[in-house]
């Protein structure tokens, strides 16, 4: 006899029970569960005392399980209809997953046939069965199917590997799956030249499929990022690892840093050509994009062209906490645009542009109040640089004509995959950066950083992402080699999170894919690198 505590009740059982059977007792649709604070698939069997929490679409883990199985389903459908095509998934566009064929051309008609096959598979509700195999067995199977990317990746795994089988199709997607194909009722898939886009329920939309919003600028940057990774032969983890094994690290690091230099040079050229009109350079991006270092390096780039910008910090315009808007949880919403003194900021920027003397505020952390500096005045040849979460929002700069603004969106657009079917999430790179930076410079534990991440993401969806396409330039701040540097810092930090912590599951997921990377020593990172903002040792720190 054993007891299971679930939904504030305790049940007794005498025989093993699956989580799927247990979930059927309760209203709602569930995609996974926590068992004694460990993430489990619904096929998991319990025959011991346990506390169980069923996961619906209010939990991020359910979203990941659904997305992982959706990629599996798409690959399965392609295999059945077009067995010779190999599918590569890239990162998200409009809250969806972009995919394309790497060894052939896709048409709208081909994609429609795959959609039809997916519906057949779903309607048949085929069970998805997980089995463990040795590395040798998995390699043999993947080699027979021509999946050499998977064979190469398994060289960096030293234990058994999970393989999921469904109606004769076998694959491993580096994540948990739902029990059967019938769970995947909700999705949209359509041709998105030269590939396809699949969209599915998101927790950000309370379990609904979000409205499609085309992002041509965003897609161009992702395509450039993928081409870059292919050019430097680092679009897969195993390819990066081979560079380290073959003593090609110095070249690899400097290629990536040169990409940043080239973007800065390109930006400097664009701005200098129109400097007679540009009076305000606005920089925005999500958390841990490297905005601080980028702003300093852009300043230096402009100085080399005879342009002397003035840096103005948006952070100095925050209203007192008691004046901030209240969020849905009854707490001060410090990420809301109205948490800023918009009137003062607009007036100060307008007066500076008009050549008037201005006393800029600065925030005094001792008094918790704003104090004002001595008046400053700039000429028509001194553009103003601002950076912050709301920099692209015209409410912040509504007094300044659009013709006088140059907007820059910055974020790391990494296009690195574990293998063709399994991309590394863009958000995970920023999260790893933040974990490392917060621990080193803000005395913030990894658990605390993880606890804040959901709130940070909500703010990004509301205040940053809607303005991406208004940017004049999208700067890709990723450094393809940085996973190999961040690993030694992040792994050590994440492994300190105890198993009983509510953030253990999140940490364990990050640990699992970090282990595939070989390490690049931090001393190879240049002192002015954007990566130094997170690991330390930047020339801009002082």
C-alpha positions in Angstrom: 0.0 0.0 0.0 1.3 3.5 -0.9 -0.1 7.0 -0.7 -0.2 9.7 -3.3 -0.9 13.3 -2.3 -2.4 15.3 -5.1 -4.7 18.3 -5.3 -4.8 18.7 -1.6 -6.0 15.1 -1.1 -4.3 11.9 -0.2 -5.1 8.7 -2.1 -4.2 5.1 -1.3 -3.2 2.5 -3.9 -2.1 -1.1 -3.7 -0.8 -1.5 -7.3 1.4 0.6 -9.6 -0.4 3.4 -11.3 0.6 5.6 -14.2 0.5 9.4 -14.0 -1.8 9.4 -17.0 -4.3 7.2 -15.2 -4.0 9.3 -12.1 -4.6 12.5 -14.2 -7.7 11.0 -15.7 -9.4 11.5 -12.3 -9.2 15.2 -12.6 -10.8 17.8 -15.0 -8.5 19.4 -17.5 -5.7 18.4 -19.9 -2.3 17.6 -18.5 1.0 17.0 -20.3 3.4 16.1 -17.5 3.7 16.0 -13.7 6.0 16.7 -10.8 6.6 13.7 -8.6 8.4 14.6 -5.4 9.7 17.7 -7.2 11.1 15.7 -10.2 9.6 16.3 -13.7 8.0 13.1 -15.0 6.2 12.0 -18.2 2.6 10.9 -17.9 3.8 7.3 -18.7 5.7 7.3 -15.5 4.6 4.6 -13.0 4.3 5.1 -9.2 4.4 2.5 -6.6 5.7 4.5 -3.7 4.6 7.4 -1.4 4.7 10.6 -3.4 3.5 14.1 -3.8 2.2 14.7 -7.3 1.5 18.0 -9.1 -0.2 17.7 -12.5 1.0 20.2 -15.2 -1.4 21.9 -17.6 -0.6 24.9 -19.8 -0.1 27.2 -16.8 3.3 25.6 -16.4 6.3 26.3 -18.7 7.3 22.6 -18.5 4.0 21.6 -20.2 4.8 24.0 -23.0 8.2 22.5 -23.5 6.8 18.9 -23.5 4.2 19.9 -26.1 6.7 21.7 -28.3 9.2 18.8 -28.1 6.5 16.2 -29.1 5.3 18.5 -31.9 8.8 18.5 -33.4 8.8 14.7 -33.1 5.4 14.5 -34.9 6.5 16.7 -37.7 9.7 14.7 -38.3 7.6 11.5 -38.2 5.1 12.8 -40.8 8.0 13.9 -43.1 9.6 10.5 -42.7 6.4 8.8 -43.8 5.7 11.1 -46.8 9.2 12.2 -47.9 11.6 9.6 -46.3 14.7 11.1 -47.9 14.2 14.6 -46.6 16.1 15.8 -43.5 14.4 18.5 -41.5 16.2 21.2 -39.5 14.4 23.2 -36.9 15.6 26.7 -36.0 14.5 29.1 -33.3 11.2 30.7 -32.8 9.4 33.2 -35.0 6.1 34.7 -33.8 6.0 32.2 -30.9 6.4 29.3 -33.3 9.1 27.0 -34.6 10.6 27.4 -38.0 11.7 24.4 -40.0 13.1 23.6 -43.4 14.5 20.8 -45.5 18.3 20.8 -45.6 18.6 18.4 -48.6 15.8 19.5 -50.8 13.2 22.1 -51.7 9.9 22.3 -50.0 6.7 23.6 -51.7 3.4 24.6 -50.3 1.9 21.4 -51.7 4.5 19.3 -49.9 3.8 21.0 -46.6 0.1 20.4 -47.0 0.6 16.7 -47.5 2.7 16.6 -44.3 -0.1 18.5 -42.4 -2.6 15.9 -43.7 -0.4 13.1 -42.5 0.0 14.8 -39.1 -3.8 14.8 -38.6 -3.9 11.1 -39.5 -1.2 10.3 -36.9 -3.0 12.4 -34.3 -6.4 10.8 -35.0 -4.9 7.3 -34.6 -3.6 8.3 -31.2 -0.5 6.2 -31.5 1.3 5.5 -28.2 4.8 7.1 -27.9 7.0 4.6 -26.1 10.3 5.5 -24.5 13.1 2.9 -24.5 16.7 3.0 -23.3 19.4 2.0 -25.7 23.2 1.9 -25.5 25.1 4.6 -27.4 26.4 1.9 -29.8 22.8 0.7 -30.6 21.6 4.3 -31.1 24.5 5.2 -33.4 24.0 2.1 -35.5 20.3 2.9 -36.0 21.0 6.6 -36.8 23.8 5.7 -39.2 21.4 3.3 -41.0 18.9 6.2 -41.5 21.6 8.7 -42.7 21.3 10.9 -39.6 25.0 11.5 -39.2 24.4 14.7 -37.2 22.9 12.5 -34.4 25.7 10.0 -34.7 28.3 12.8 -34.2 26.4 14.3 -31.2 26.2 11.0 -29.4 30.0 10.9 -29.2 29.7 13.5 -26.5 27.3 11.4 -24.4 28.7 8.7 -22.1 25.6 7.0 -20.8 22.5 5.2 -22.1 20.3 7.2 -24.5 16.5 7.4 -24.6 14.8 6.6 -27.9 11.1 7.2 -28.5 9.2 4.9 -30.8 5.8 5.6 -32.4 4.2 3.4 -35.0 7.6 2.2 -36.2 9.2 5.7 -36.2 12.2 6.2 -33.9 13.8 9.5 -32.8 15.1 11.3 -29.7 14.3 15.0 -29.2 16.3 15.7 -26.0 13.2 16.4 -23.9 10.1 14.8 -22.3 7.1 13.8 -24.5 3.4 13.2 -24.1 2.2 9.6 -23.9 0.5 9.5 -27.4 -0.1 11.5 -30.5 -3.7 12.2 -29.6 -2.5 14.8 -27.1 -1.4 17.1 -30.0 -4.8 18.3 -31.1 -3.9 22.0 -31.2 -1.5 23.4 -33.7 -1.1 25.5 -36.8 1.4 24.7 -39.5 1.8 26.5 -42.8 4.3 27.0 -45.6 6.7 29.9 -44.8 9.1 30.1 -47.7 11.5 28.4 -48.0 10.3 26.2 -45.1 7.4 26.1 -42.7 6.2 27.5 -39.4 4.5 25.5 -36.7 2.6 27.2 -34.0 1.0 25.7 -30.9 -0.5 26.6 -27.5 1.7 28.9 -25.4 1.6 29.5 -21.7 2.1 33.2 -22.4 -1.3 33.1 -24.1 -2.9 31.0 -21.4 -2.8 27.8 -23.4 -4.0 29.4 -26.7 -2.2 29.6 -30.0 -1.1 33.2 -30.3 -2.1 35.4 -33.2 0.4 35.3 -36.0 2.5 38.4 -36.5 4.9 38.4 -39.4 8.4 39.6 -38.5 10.5 40.0 -41.7 13.3 41.9 -40.0 13.5 39.3 -37.2 13.6 36.5 -39.8 16.3 38.1 -41.8 18.5 38.3 -38.7 17.8 34.7 -37.8 18.7 33.6 -41.4 21.9 35.6 -41.2 22.8 34.1 -37.9 22.3 30.6 -39.3 24.4 31.3 -42.3 27.1 32.7 -40.1 27.1 29.6 -37.9 27.4 27.4 -41.0 30.1 29.6 -42.4 32.3 29.2 -39.3 31.3 25.5 -39.1 29.7 25.9 -35.7 26.0 25.4 -36.2 26.0 22.2 -34.2 27.5 21.5 -30.7 29.7 18.6 -32.0 31.2 20.9 -34.7 32.2 23.4 -31.9 33.6 20.6 -29.9 35.7 19.5 -32.8 37.2 23.0 -33.1 38.3 22.7 -29.5 39.7 19.2 -30.0 41.6 20.3 -33.2 43.2 23.4 -31.4 41.2 25.9 -33.5 39.9 27.8 -30.6 41.8 31.1 -31.1 40.6 31.4 -34.7 37.0 30.5 -33.6 36.9 33.1 -30.8 38.3 35.8 -33.0 36.0 35.0 -35.9 33.0 35.5 -33.6 34.4 38.7 -32.2 35.1 40.0 -35.7 31.4 39.5 -36.5 30.5 42.0 -33.7 33.2 44.4 -35.0 31.7 44.2 -38.5 28.2 44.9 -37.2 29.5 47.9 -35.3 31.3 49.2 -38.3 28.2 48.7 -40.4 26.1 50.6 -37.8 28.7 53.4 -37.7 28.6 53.8 -41.4 24.8 53.9 -41.5 24.5 56.5 -38.7 27.4 58.7 -40.0 25.7 58.9 -43.4 22.6 60.5 -41.9 24.1 62.2 -38.9 22.7 65.6 -39.9 19.3 64.2 -39.2 19.8 61.7 -36.4 19.7 63.3 -33.0 18.6 60.4 -30.8 19.9 56.8 -30.9 17.6 54.5 -29.0 18.8 51.0 -27.9 16.5 48.4 -26.5 16.6 44.6 -26.0 15.5 41.9 -23.6 17.4 41.0 -20.4 21.1 40.0 -20.8 21.4 41.1 -24.4 24.6 43.0 -23.7 23.1 46.5 -24.0 25.6 48.1 -21.6 28.8 46.9 -23.4 27.2 47.4 -26.8 26.3 51.1 -26.0 29.9 51.8 -25.0 31.3 50.1 -28.0 28.9 52.0 -30.3 30.0 55.2 -28.6 33.6 54.4 -29.4 32.7 53.4 -33.0 31.0 56.8 -33.5 34.0 58.7 -31.9 36.3 57.2 -34.5 34.1 58.9 -37.1 34.2 62.3 -35.4 30.8 61.9 -33.8 30.7 62.5 -30.1 27.5 61.1 -28.5 26.0 61.9 -25.1 24.9 58.9 -23.1 21.7 59.4 -21.1 20.5 56.7 -18.7 16.8 56.0 -18.7 17.2 54.4 -15.3 17.6 57.8 -13.7 14.0 58.7 -14.7 12.2 56.1 -12.6 9.5 57.5 -10.4 9.4 56.6 -6.7 8.1 53.0 -6.2 4.9 54.3 -4.6 4.1 56.1 -7.9 4.5 53.1 -10.1 1.5 51.3 -11.7 0.2 48.2 -9.9 0.4 44.9 -11.7 -2.1 42.0 -11.8 -0.6 40.7 -8.6 -1.1 43.9 -6.7 2.7 44.7 -6.7 4.4 47.8 -8.1 5.1 47.2 -11.8 8.5 48.7 -12.3 8.7 47.4 -15.9 5.7 49.4 -17.0 6.5 52.4 -19.2 4.5 54.6 -16.8 6.9 53.8 -14.0 9.1 56.4 -15.7 8.8 60.1 -15.5 7.9 60.4 -19.2 7.2 64.1 -19.1 10.6 65.0 -17.6 12.4 62.6 -19.9 10.7 63.9 -23.1 11.4 67.5 -22.0 15.0 66.9 -21.2 15.7 65.2 -24.5 13.9 67.8 -26.5 15.7 70.6 -24.7 19.1 69.0 -25.3 18.3 68.5 -29.0 17.3 72.2 -29.2 20.6 73.3 -27.7 19.2 74.4 -24.4 21.1 73.8 -21.0 19.6 70.9 -19.1 20.1 69.5 -15.6 20.0 65.8 -16.0 18.8 63.7 -13.0 20.8 60.9 -11.4 19.4 58.4 -8.9 21.0 58.6 -5.5 20.8 55.1 -3.9 21.5 56.4 -0.4 18.6 58.9 -0.3 16.5 56.8 -2.8 15.8 60.1 -4.6 16.7 61.8 -7.8 19.3 64.6 -7.6 20.2 66.9 -10.5 23.6 67.5 -12.1 25.1 70.7 -13.3 23.5 72.0 -16.5 24.9 70.6 -19.8 24.4 71.7 -23.4 25.2 69.8 -26.6 25.6 70.9 -30.2 23.8 69.7 -33.3 26.7 67.3 -33.9 26.2 65.4 -30.6 23.6 62.7 -30.9 22.1 61.3 -27.7 22.3 57.6 -26.9 19.7 56.1 -24.7 19.3 52.4 -23.8 16.7 50.5 -21.8 13.6 48.3 -21.9 11.4 51.1 -23.3 13.9 52.8 -25.6 12.0 51.8 -28.8 8.6 52.8 -27.3 7.5 56.1 -28.9 5.7 57.0 -25.6 9.2 57.5 -24.1 10.2 60.0 -26.9 6.9 61.3 -28.3 8.2 64.9 -28.4 11.0 63.9 -30.8 10.1 63.5 -34.6 10.6 60.0 -36.0 13.1 61.4 -38.6 15.4 62.4 -35.8 15.4 58.9 -34.1 17.6 55.9 -35.0 16.3 52.8 -33.3 18.5 49.7 -32.5 17.1 46.4 -31.3 19.8 44.2 -29.7 19.5 40.5 -28.7 21.5 37.3 -29.1 20.2 35.4 -32.1 22.1 32.1 -31.6 21.4 29.5 -34.3 23.2 26.5 -32.7 21.5 23.1 -32.6 22.2 19.9 -30.7 21.3 18.2 -34.0 19.1 19.1 -36.9 15.9 18.3 -35.1 16.8 20.0 -31.8 17.6 23.7 -31.7 18.9 25.4 -28.5 16.4 27.9 -27.3 17.4 31.6 -27.7 16.0 32.4 -24.3 18.2 29.8 -22.6 21.3 31.7 -23.8 20.1 34.9 -22.2 19.1 33.1 -19.0 22.6 31.5 -18.7 24.2 34.9 -19.2 22.0 36.4 -16.5 22.6 33.5 -14.0 26.4 33.9 -14.4 26.3 37.8 -14.2 23.9 37.9 -11.2 25.9 35.5 -9.2 29.2 37.2 -9.9 28.3 40.9 -9.7 24.9 41.2 -7.9 25.3 38.6 -5.2 22.1 36.9 -6.5 21.8 33.2 -6.3 20.8 31.1 -9.3 17.6 30.2 -7.5 16.7 33.9 -7.1 17.5 34.6 -10.8 15.3 31.7 -11.9 12.5 32.9 -9.6 12.5 36.3 -11.3 12.7 34.9 -14.9 9.0 34.4 -15.5 8.3 38.0 -14.5 11.2 39.2 -16.7 9.8 37.3 -19.7 6.3 38.8 -19.2 7.8 42.2 -19.3 9.7 41.4 -22.5 6.6 40.2 -24.3 4.7 43.3 -23.3 7.3 46.0 -23.6 10.0 44.9 -26.0 8.9 42.4 -28.6 6.0 44.5 -30.0 8.6 47.1 -31.1 11.2 44.9 -32.8 10.0 45.6 -36.4 10.1 49.4 -35.7 13.9 49.2 -35.3 16.2 50.7 -38.0 18.8 48.1 -37.2 18.7 44.7 -35.4 22.1 43.9 -33.8 22.9 40.2 -33.1 24.8 40.1 -29.8 25.4 36.4 -29.7 29.0 35.0 -29.8 28.7 31.5 -31.1 31.6 30.3 -28.9 30.1 31.7 -25.7 28.2 28.5 -24.6 31.7 26.9 -24.2 32.8 29.7 -22.0 29.6 30.1 -20.0 29.5 26.4 -19.3 32.2 26.4 -16.6 30.4 29.3 -14.7 26.8 28.2 -15.2 27.2 24.5 -14.6 28.9 25.2 -11.2 26.2 27.6 -10.2 23.2 25.4 -11.3 24.6 22.3 -9.6 24.4 24.1 -6.3 20.6 24.2 -6.5 19.3 21.4 -4.2 16.9 18.8 -5.4 14.2 20.0 -3.1 14.2 23.5 -4.6 11.2 24.4 -6.7 13.7 25.6 -9.4 15.6 22.3 -9.5 13.7 21.1 -12.6 14.5 24.2 -14.5 18.2 24.0 -13.5 18.4 20.3 -14.3 17.1 21.0 -17.9 19.9 23.6 -18.5 22.5 21.3 -17.0 21.6 18.5 -19.4 22.3 20.4 -22.6 25.3 22.3 -21.1 27.1 19.0 -20.6 27.4 18.5 -24.3 29.7 21.5 -24.7 33.5 21.3 -24.3 35.0 24.2 -22.4 36.8 27.2 -23.8 39.0 29.0 -21.1 37.8 32.5 -20.2 41.3 34.0 -20.8 40.8 33.7 -24.5 37.9 36.2 -24.4 39.0 39.7 -25.4 38.8 42.4 -22.7 36.4 44.5 -24.7 34.2 41.5 -25.6 30.4 41.8 -24.9 30.7 38.4 -23.2 32.9 40.1 -20.5 29.8 41.9 -19.3 28.7 38.6 -17.9 31.8 36.8 -16.9 33.8 39.8 -15.7 37.1 41.3 -16.7 35.7 43.9 -19.1 37.7 47.1 -19.8 34.3 48.9 -19.4 33.7 47.8 -15.8 35.3 50.9 -14.3 
